[in-house]
């Protein structure tokens, strides 16, 4: 049974915040594309590299922070989320991701965030 867009996002967030690379990559395909300010990552290998060598290195022990500014908008197979996170080394305020889902996976994702060092 196919997961809903929200279910895929919930799985993705849990995997990212627990730094579980195997679970993170279950949500992508070899055709997935992640577009960030740090570059464009095409396919599972490149996307995994982004998480292993960029975001989760720069934000070790990252935790989501609930704020009144956090937003989740859902329209069919597309979700936009504004989020805040904190880690041992920095903080992200007003991060914005857009996800487009297809065939039970993240097909396209944009991620815009700036890490503010502590």
C-alpha positions as CSV (number, residue, x, y, z in Angstrom):
1,X,0.0,0.0,0.0
2,X,1.4,3.4,-1.0
3,X,2.2,5.9,1.7
4,X,0.7,9.4,1.7
5,X,2.9,12.4,1.1
6,X,2.6,13.2,4.9
7,X,3.7,9.6,5.8
8,X,6.7,9.8,3.5
9,X,7.6,13.2,5.0
10,X,7.2,11.9,8.6
11,X,9.5,8.9,7.7
12,X,12.0,11.2,6.1
13,X,12.2,13.6,9.0
14,X,12.5,10.8,11.6
15,X,15.4,9.3,9.6
16,X,17.2,12.6,9.1
17,X,16.9,13.7,12.7
18,X,18.1,10.2,13.9
19,X,20.9,10.3,11.3
20,X,19.8,7.0,9.9
21,X,21.2,7.1,6.3
22,X,19.7,3.7,5.3
23,X,16.2,4.9,6.2
24,X,16.8,8.4,4.6
25,X,17.7,6.8,1.3
26,X,14.6,4.5,1.3
27,X,12.6,7.7,0.5
28,X,14.6,8.5,-2.7
29,X,15.1,6.7,-6.1
30,X,18.0,6.8,-8.6
31,X,15.9,9.5,-10.5
32,X,15.3,11.7,-7.4
33,X,16.8,15.2,-7.5
34,X,17.6,17.4,-4.5
35,X,18.2,21.1,-5.2
36,X,19.9,23.2,-2.5
37,X,22.0,26.3,-2.1
38,X,25.0,23.9,-1.8
39,X,24.3,22.3,-5.2
40,X,22.1,20.0,-7.2
41,X,22.2,16.3,-6.2
42,X,20.9,13.8,-8.7
43,X,20.2,10.2,-7.7
44,X,20.6,8.3,-4.5
45,X,24.4,8.3,-4.3
46,X,24.6,12.1,-4.7
47,X,21.8,12.7,-2.3
48,X,23.3,10.4,0.3
49,X,26.6,12.2,-0.1
50,X,24.8,15.5,0.6
51,X,23.4,14.2,3.9
52,X,26.7,12.4,4.9
53,X,29.1,15.1,4.0
54,X,27.2,18.4,4.3
55,X,24.0,18.8,6.3
56,X,24.5,16.2,9.0
57,X,28.2,17.0,9.4
58,X,27.6,20.7,9.8
59,X,24.6,20.1,12.1
60,X,25.6,17.2,14.3
61,X,22.9,15.9,16.7
62,X,20.3,18.1,14.9
63,X,17.0,18.5,16.5
64,X,13.8,20.0,15.2
65,X,12.6,23.1,17.1
66,X,8.9,23.9,17.1
67,X,8.2,27.6,16.6
68,X,5.1,29.6,15.7
69,X,6.7,30.3,12.3
70,X,6.9,26.7,11.3
71,X,4.5,26.0,8.4
72,X,3.4,22.8,6.7
73,X,1.4,23.2,3.4
74,X,0.1,20.2,1.6
75,X,-1.5,20.1,-1.9
76,X,-1.8,16.6,-3.3
77,X,1.6,15.2,-4.0
78,X,3.5,18.4,-3.0
79,X,4.4,19.6,0.5
80,X,6.2,22.8,1.5
81,X,7.5,23.1,5.0
82,X,9.2,25.9,6.9
83,X,11.3,24.6,9.8
84,X,13.8,25.5,12.5
85,X,16.5,23.2,13.8
86,X,19.4,23.3,16.3
87,X,22.6,21.3,16.7
88,X,25.8,21.1,18.7
89,X,27.4,23.5,16.2
90,X,24.6,25.8,14.9
91,X,21.1,26.7,14.2
92,X,18.8,26.9,11.2
93,X,16.0,29.4,11.2
94,X,13.4,29.6,8.5
95,X,14.6,26.6,6.5
96,X,12.2,25.9,3.7
97,X,11.9,22.6,1.8
98,X,9.5,21.7,-1.0
99,X,8.9,18.0,-1.7
100,X,7.2,16.5,-4.7
101,X,6.3,12.8,-4.3
102,X,5.8,10.1,-6.9
103,X,5.5,6.4,-6.7
104,X,5.8,6.3,-2.9
105,X,9.1,8.3,-2.9
106,X,10.6,11.8,-2.9
107,X,10.8,12.6,-6.6
108,X,12.0,16.2,-6.3
109,X,13.0,18.3,-3.3
110,X,14.3,21.8,-2.9
111,X,15.9,22.8,0.4
112,X,16.8,26.4,1.3
113,X,18.5,27.0,4.7
114,X,21.4,28.8,6.2
115,X,23.4,27.4,9.1
116,X,24.2,30.0,11.8
117,X,27.2,28.9,13.9
118,X,27.1,29.1,17.6
